[in-house]
Amino acid sequence: MRHFKQICAGLIMLLASTLWSQVGNTPAQPDNNDSRMLTPPPVSGQTYPTAFASEERSNYLRGGVTFTNAYTDNAVGAVNGHTVSDVSYSVAPMIALDETTSRLHLLLTYAPGFTFYQRTSSRNEADQNASIDFQYRLSPHVTFSARDGFQKSSNVFNQPYLTSVGAVSGGTQVANFSVIAPIADLIRNSGDVSLTYQFSPNSMIGASGTFTTLRYPNPAQVPGLYDASSQSGSAFYSHRISKMHYLGANYQYQRLVSYPTVGLNETQTHAVVLFYTLYANSRLSVSFFGGPQHSDTVQPPLLLATLFGPLLLQLPAARAWTPTAGASLSWQGRLNTAAVSYSHVISGGGGLFGAVHMDSASASVRQQITRTLSGSVAGAYVQNNAVGAFSPGTSNGHSVSGTASVQQQFGQHVNLQLGYTRLHQSYSNVAVISLTPNTNREFISLSYQFSRPLGR
């Protein structure tokens, strides 16, 4: 942890000292959107938008409530070798503040939730979801941003407002939330801060720090899964070759930790990544990245039973060079959106025994069918292979998920949504998943939403 803090502090302080000296010595300049560079997706830390261009609005207070009725064939896990189905009823209020000025963009969202089960009332739950997205331009060419998302839930599918389902990212560092215990208490938090500085008409530098935490308050519900955390820091340089072409380099550091029953499993990585982004127009972008990545993994000792009693065997540290690479595409039209990405990176295990080589592919498509009817499809495939020496607690495997839905709008405030979600996972050493690898869920939701303009 101290090593990570020193690296992140050094990167931020080095960049900040340059930025503040420029801010203090540079007179105010008129805002010129044509000269301001974009932060390319590989280093922006943001997911691609799913809202239509015609839906994007700011300076509004939004609120609402959603009622959901769902059927799942995997409500409580395996009982006598068979899954148990159930019907649930959920209510989820929401309030959000979206404010934009010439320098500031602030988005605050809070969405608690309450779920009641028809057969297994012991699974009744209360959820908490909150997020913040803050961006502030300190000067015409210096931008500070911070994001944080918190989730406390017993059912990852009952998240109508802040769910990560369908989120597609073009980033070089992506949190791994692909390992899912469908019905289990969890607390998840992820956030990042970044500072960017456009020091010339076509050149930009930036630094960022990111963290994630994953906790299972009741370990008995998730045999084979463990608490985890990660911290990372990066610094990048981006050059705009022309209005359409961006080229740059990024240095990354990661500390990935999982907490098994004994000790901890820790992996530290260093990578130098080149990236390229093509902005074909204001709606379409394509990005690529790749480079070498070095990993250093220390695993907890193995507890062996011998004739002379228990014996702790310390595994040697595992060090390796591996490639990291990825590509992504995003389209945001007036009546449709699409995003697709692929990445091969070292990432946290998302509850597995340790860090993993993660091959991740995801896609999301949303289409306005008529003036009041829209449809969406999202899916992902993730292969997780353990980093370091294989031990009894390690599990390689994959996850496949997909959601399809249609949404009908009635007037300005009422929406009806029908959808289906399919989840398949294969992890032989994770009992909570291997016993019930498949989950199917059909749902219908009715929501009422309102928005009020700010300052009018």
C-alpha positions in Angstrom: 0.0 0.0 0.0 2.8 2.5 0.9 4.5 1.7 -2.4 1.3 2.5 -4.3 0.6 5.7 -2.4 4.2 7.0 -3.1 3.9 6.3 -6.8 0.4 7.9 -7.1 1.4 10.9 -5.0 4.5 11.5 -7.0 2.6 11.4 -10.3 -0.1 13.7 -9.1 2.3 16.2 -7.4 4.6 16.3 -10.5 1.8 17.0 -12.8 0.0 19.4 -10.4 3.1 21.5 -9.9 3.3 22.1 -13.6 -0.4 22.7 -14.0 -0.8 25.2 -11.2 2.2 27.2 -12.3 0.6 27.4 -15.7 -2.8 28.3 -14.3 -1.3 31.1 -12.1 0.8 32.6 -15.0 -1.7 32.3 -17.8 -4.3 35.0 -18.3 -7.9 33.9 -18.8 -8.7 33.0 -22.4 -12.0 32.7 -24.2 -13.4 29.2 -24.4 -12.7 27.7 -27.8 -14.2 24.2 -28.2 -12.5 23.7 -31.5 -9.0 23.9 -29.9 -9.7 21.9 -26.8 -8.5 18.3 -27.1 -10.6 15.3 -26.1 -9.3 12.7 -23.6 -9.2 9.5 -25.6 -11.2 6.5 -24.2 -8.1 4.3 -23.4 -7.1 6.9 -20.7 -10.4 8.7 -19.9 -11.6 6.2 -17.3 -15.2 6.6 -18.5 -17.6 4.1 -20.0 -19.2 4.8 -23.4 -22.6 6.5 -23.3 -25.8 4.6 -23.8 -28.2 7.5 -24.0 -29.3 8.7 -27.5 -27.9 12.1 -28.5 -31.5 13.4 -28.6 -31.9 12.3 -24.9 -28.8 14.1 -23.5 -29.9 17.0 -21.3 -28.3 18.8 -18.4 -29.2 21.2 -15.6 -32.1 19.1 -14.4 -33.3 17.6 -11.2 -34.6 14.1 -11.9 -36.5 11.7 -9.8 -38.8 8.7 -10.0 -39.7 5.3 -8.7 -39.6 1.9 -10.4 -41.7 -1.2 -9.5 -40.3 -4.5 -10.8 -41.8 -8.0 -10.9 -39.3 -10.7 -11.7 -39.0 -14.5 -12.0 -35.6 -16.2 -11.5 -34.8 -19.9 -11.6 -31.8 -19.5 -9.3 -33.2 -17.6 -6.2 -31.4 -19.2 -3.3 -28.7 -21.4 -4.9 -28.6 -25.2 -4.9 -30.9 -27.1 -2.5 -30.5 -30.9 -2.6 -28.6 -30.5 -5.9 -31.3 -28.5 -7.6 -31.8 -24.7 -8.1 -34.8 -23.1 -6.4 -36.9 -20.6 -8.4 -38.9 -17.7 -6.9 -40.8 -14.5 -7.8 -39.7 -11.2 -6.4 -41.2 -7.7 -6.1 -39.0 -4.6 -6.0 -39.5 -0.9 -5.5 -36.6 1.5 -6.3 -36.9 5.2 -5.8 -34.3 7.5 -7.4 -33.2 11.1 -7.3 -30.5 12.6 -9.5 -29.0 16.1 -9.9 -27.3 16.9 -13.2 -25.8 20.4 -13.4 -23.6 21.9 -16.1 -21.9 25.3 -16.4 -19.2 26.6 -18.6 -16.6 25.1 -16.2 -18.5 22.5 -14.1 -20.3 19.2 -14.8 -21.8 17.5 -11.7 -24.0 14.4 -11.7 -25.2 13.0 -8.4 -27.4 9.9 -8.2 -29.0 8.1 -5.2 -31.2 5.0 -5.7 -32.1 2.8 -2.7 -34.1 -0.3 -3.3 -36.3 -2.8 -1.5 -37.0 -6.4 -2.7 -39.5 -8.9 -1.4 -39.6 -12.6 -2.3 -42.8 -14.6 -2.7 -41.5 -17.9 -1.3 -38.3 -17.2 0.5 -39.0 -14.2 2.7 -35.7 -14.6 4.5 -34.1 -13.2 1.3 -36.0 -9.9 1.6 -33.5 -7.1 1.2 -32.7 -3.4 1.2 -30.2 -2.0 -1.3 -28.2 1.1 -1.4 -26.8 2.7 -4.6 -25.1 6.0 -5.0 -22.8 7.6 -7.5 -21.0 10.9 -8.2 -19.4 12.2 -11.4 -17.6 15.5 -11.0 -15.7 17.5 -13.7 -14.3 21.0 -13.3 -12.1 23.0 -15.7 -9.6 24.9 -13.6 -8.6 26.9 -16.6 -9.4 26.6 -20.4 -7.0 23.7 -20.7 -6.8 22.1 -17.2 -9.5 19.7 -16.1 -10.0 17.9 -12.8 -12.5 15.0 -12.6 -13.6 12.6 -9.9 -16.0 9.6 -10.0 -17.2 7.2 -7.3 -19.9 4.5 -7.2 -21.1 2.6 -4.2 -23.4 -0.4 -4.1 -24.7 -2.5 -1.2 -27.0 -5.3 -2.4 -28.1 -8.9 -2.0 -29.1 -9.3 -5.6 -27.0 -7.8 -8.4 -29.9 -8.0 -10.8 -32.1 -5.6 -8.9 -30.3 -2.5 -9.8 -32.5 -0.6 -12.3 -30.6 2.7 -12.2 -26.9 2.1 -11.4 -26.4 -1.4 -12.8 -23.1 -2.1 -14.7 -25.0 -4.4 -17.1 -24.5 -3.1 -20.6 -21.6 -0.8 -19.7 -18.8 -0.9 -22.3 -15.4 0.7 -21.7 -12.4 1.3 -23.9 -10.0 1.8 -21.0 -6.7 0.1 -20.5 -7.5 -0.5 -16.9 -10.9 -2.1 -16.3 -12.4 -3.3 -13.0 -13.3 -7.0 -13.1 -16.9 -7.6 -11.9 -17.5 -10.6 -14.1 -17.7 -13.2 -11.3 -21.2 -13.0 -10.0 -22.9 -14.7 -7.0 -26.5 -13.9 -8.0 -28.0 -14.0 -4.5 -25.4 -12.9 -2.0 -24.7 -9.9 0.2 -22.0 -7.7 -1.3 -20.6 -4.2 -0.8 -18.8 -2.8 -3.9 -17.1 0.6 -4.3 -15.0 2.0 -7.1 -13.7 5.4 -7.9 -11.1 7.5 -9.6 -9.6 10.9 -9.8 -7.7 12.5 -12.7 -6.1 15.7 -13.8 -5.4 16.6 -17.4 -3.5 19.5 -18.9 -3.5 20.6 -22.6 -0.2 22.4 -22.6 -0.1 23.1 -26.4 -2.7 23.3 -29.2 -2.2 19.6 -29.9 -0.6 18.0 -26.8 -2.0 16.9 -23.5 -0.7 15.1 -20.4 -2.6 13.6 -17.5 -2.4 11.5 -14.3 -5.0 9.5 -12.5 -5.5 7.2 -9.5 -8.2 4.5 -9.2 -9.4 2.2 -6.5 -12.0 -0.7 -6.1 -13.1 -2.7 -3.1 -15.3 -5.8 -3.0 -16.6 -7.3 0.2 -18.8 -10.2 1.1 -20.2 -9.5 4.6 -21.5 -13.1 4.9 -18.7 -15.4 3.6 -20.9 -18.5 4.2 -23.0 -17.4 1.3 -20.1 -17.4 -1.2 -17.9 -20.4 -0.6 -14.9 -20.1 -3.0 -15.1 -16.3 -3.3 -13.1 -13.8 -1.3 -12.9 -10.1 -0.5 -10.7 -8.1 -2.9 -9.3 -4.6 -3.5 -7.2 -2.8 -6.0 -5.3 0.4 -6.4 -3.8 1.8 -9.6 -2.0 4.9 -10.8 -1.2 6.1 -14.3 0.3 9.0 -16.3 -0.2 9.6 -20.0 0.8 11.8 -22.9 -1.6 12.3 -25.9 -0.8 14.1 -29.2 -3.5 15.2 -31.7 -2.0 14.5 -35.1 -5.1 16.0 -36.8 -8.7 16.7 -35.8 -9.5 13.0 -36.3 -6.3 11.2 -35.1 -4.9 11.0 -31.5 -1.8 9.1 -30.6 -0.2 8.6 -27.1 1.5 6.6 -24.5 0.5 5.6 -21.0 2.4 4.2 -17.9 0.3 2.1 -15.5 0.9 0.7 -12.0 -1.5 -1.7 -10.3 -1.7 -3.4 -6.9 -4.3 -6.2 -6.9 -5.1 -7.9 -3.6 -7.5 -10.7 -2.6 -8.0 -11.9 1.0 -8.3 -15.7 1.2 -8.8 -17.5 4.5 -5.1 -17.3 5.4 -2.8 -14.4 4.4 -3.3 -12.4 1.2 -2.7 -12.8 -2.5 -1.0 -9.8 -4.0 0.0 -8.9 -7.6 1.8 -5.7 -8.6 2.0 -4.8 -12.3 3.8 -2.2 -14.4 2.9 -1.5 -18.0 3.8 0.9 -20.8 1.0 1.1 -23.3 0.7 2.9 -26.7 -2.8 4.0 -27.8 -4.4 5.4 -30.9 -7.9 6.9 -31.3 -9.8 7.8 -34.4 -12.6 10.3 -34.1 -14.3 9.7 -37.5 -16.9 12.3 -36.6 -18.7 13.7 -33.5 -20.6 10.4 -33.1 -18.1 7.7 -34.0 -14.8 6.8 -32.3 -12.4 3.8 -32.6 -9.5 3.1 -30.2 -6.6 0.6 -30.0 -4.0 0.1 -27.3 -1.2 -2.3 -26.6 2.2 -2.8 -24.9 4.2 -4.9 -22.5 3.1 -5.6 -18.9 5.2 -7.0 -16.0 3.6 -8.8 -13.1 5.0 -9.8 -9.7 2.8 -12.1 -7.6 3.1 -13.3 -4.0 0.6 -15.9 -2.9 -0.2 -17.0 0.7 1.4 -20.2 2.0 -0.2 -23.5 1.4 -1.4 -25.5 4.4 -0.4 -29.2 3.9 -1.4 -32.2 6.0 1.6 -34.5 6.7 2.3 -37.5 8.9 4.1 -35.1 11.3 1.3 -32.6 11.4 0.3 -29.5 9.4 3.0 -27.8 7.3 3.0 -24.4 5.7 4.6 -24.3 2.2 5.5 -20.9 0.9 5.2 -20.7 -2.9 7.9 -18.8 -4.7 7.0 -15.3 -6.1 5.9 -15.5 -9.8 7.3 -12.9 -12.2 6.4 -12.6 -15.8 6.2 -10.4 -18.9 3.0 -10.6 -20.8 1.3 -8.4 -23.5 -1.6 -6.2 -22.8 -3.9 -5.1 -25.7 -7.4 -4.0 -26.6 -9.7 -2.3 -29.0 -13.1 -0.5 -28.8 -15.7 1.3 -30.9 -18.5 3.7 -29.9 -21.3 5.1 -31.9 -23.9 7.6 -30.4 -26.6 8.6 -32.9 -29.7 10.7 -32.4 -31.9 7.5 -32.3 -29.4 4.7 -31.7 -26.2 3.9 -29.8 -23.7 1.0 -30.1 -20.4 0.1 -28.3 -18.1 -2.9 -28.5 -14.8 -3.6 -26.8 -12.2 -6.3 -26.3 -9.2 -6.3 -23.9 -6.5 -8.6 -22.7 -5.1 -7.3 -19.4 -4.0 -8.3 -16.0 -6.9 -7.4 -13.6 -8.2 -8.2 -10.1 -10.0 -11.5 -9.8 -13.3 -9.9 -8.8 -13.7 -12.4 -5.9 -11.4 -15.2 -7.2 -8.3 -16.4 -5.3 -6.0 -13.8 -6.9 -5.3 -11.6 -9.9 -6.1 -12.9 -13.4 -5.2 -12.6 -17.0 -8.6 -11.3 -18.2 -9.9 -11.6 -21.8 -13.0 -9.6 -21.9 -15.4 -8.9 -24.8 -18.5 -6.8 -24.4 -21.1 -5.1 -26.6 -24.2 -2.9 -26.2 -26.8 -1.8 -28.7 -29.8 0.5 -28.2 -32.3 1.5 -30.8 -35.3 3.8 -31.0 -37.9 1.8 -32.8 -40.8 4.3 -32.8 -41.3 7.6 -31.1 -42.2 5.9 -27.9 -40.7 2.4 -28.2 -37.0 1.4 -27.9 -35.1 -1.8 -27.5 -31.6 -2.7 -26.2 -29.3 -5.7 -26.2 -26.1 -6.1 -24.1 -23.8 -9.0 -23.6 -20.3 -9.9 -22.3 -17.9 -12.8 -22.3 -15.0 -12.9 -19.8 -12.3 -15.5 -19.5 -10.3 -15.4 -16.2 -7.0 -17.3 -15.9 -5.0 -17.1 -12.7 -1.8 -15.2 -12.5 1.1 -16.9 -10.7 1.5 -20.5 -9.5 -1.6 -22.7 -9.4 -2.8 -23.6 -5.9 -5.8 -25.5 -4.6 -7.8 -22.3 -4.2 -7.2 -21.0 -7.7 -9.9 -21.3 -10.3 -9.8 -20.6 -14.0 -13.1 -20.1 -15.7 -15.4 -17.9 -17.8 -18.6 -15.9 -17.5 -21.2 -15.3 -20.3 -24.0 -12.8 -19.7 -26.7 -11.1 -21.8 -29.7 -8.9 -21.4 -32.4 -8.0 -23.9 -35.3 -5.6 -23.2 -37.9 -3.4 -24.8 -39.2 -0.2 -23.3 -42.5 1.5 -24.1 -43.1 5.1 -23.0 -46.5 6.4 -22.1 -46.6 10.2 -22.0 -43.7 12.1 -20.5 -43.4 10.3 -17.2 -44.4 6.6 -17.4 -42.4 3.8 -18.9 -43.0 0.0 -19.2 -40.1 -2.3 -19.7 -40.0 -6.1 -20.5 -36.7 -8.0 -20.3 -34.8 -11.2 -20.1 -31.3 -11.9 -18.6 -29.2 -15.0 -19.0 -26.0 -15.7 -17.0 -23.7 -18.7 -17.4 -20.5 -19.2 -15.4 -18.0 -22.0 -15.2 -15.6 -22.0 -12.2 -14.9 -25.5 -10.9 -13.3 -24.4 -7.6 -16.0 -21.9 -6.7 -18.7 -23.8 -4.9 -21.3 -21.1 -4.9 -21.1 -20.9 -8.7 -20.2 -24.5 -9.7 -23.3 -25.9 -8.0 -25.7 -23.4 -9.8 -23.8 -22.1 -12.9 -26.9 -20.8 -14.8 -29.3 -18.1 -14.0 -32.3 -17.1 -16.0 -34.4 -14.1 -15.1 -37.5 -12.6 -16.8 -38.7 -9.2 -15.5 -41.4 -6.5 -16.1 -41.0 -3.0 -14.6 -43.2 0.1 -14.5 -41.5 3.4 -13.7 -42.6 6.9 -13.1 -40.0 9.6 -13.7 -40.0 13.4 -13.6 -37.4 16.1 -14.3 -37.3 19.8 -13.3 -35.0 22.4 -14.9 -32.5 24.0 -12.5 -32.5 27.8 -12.1 -35.5 28.4 -14.3 
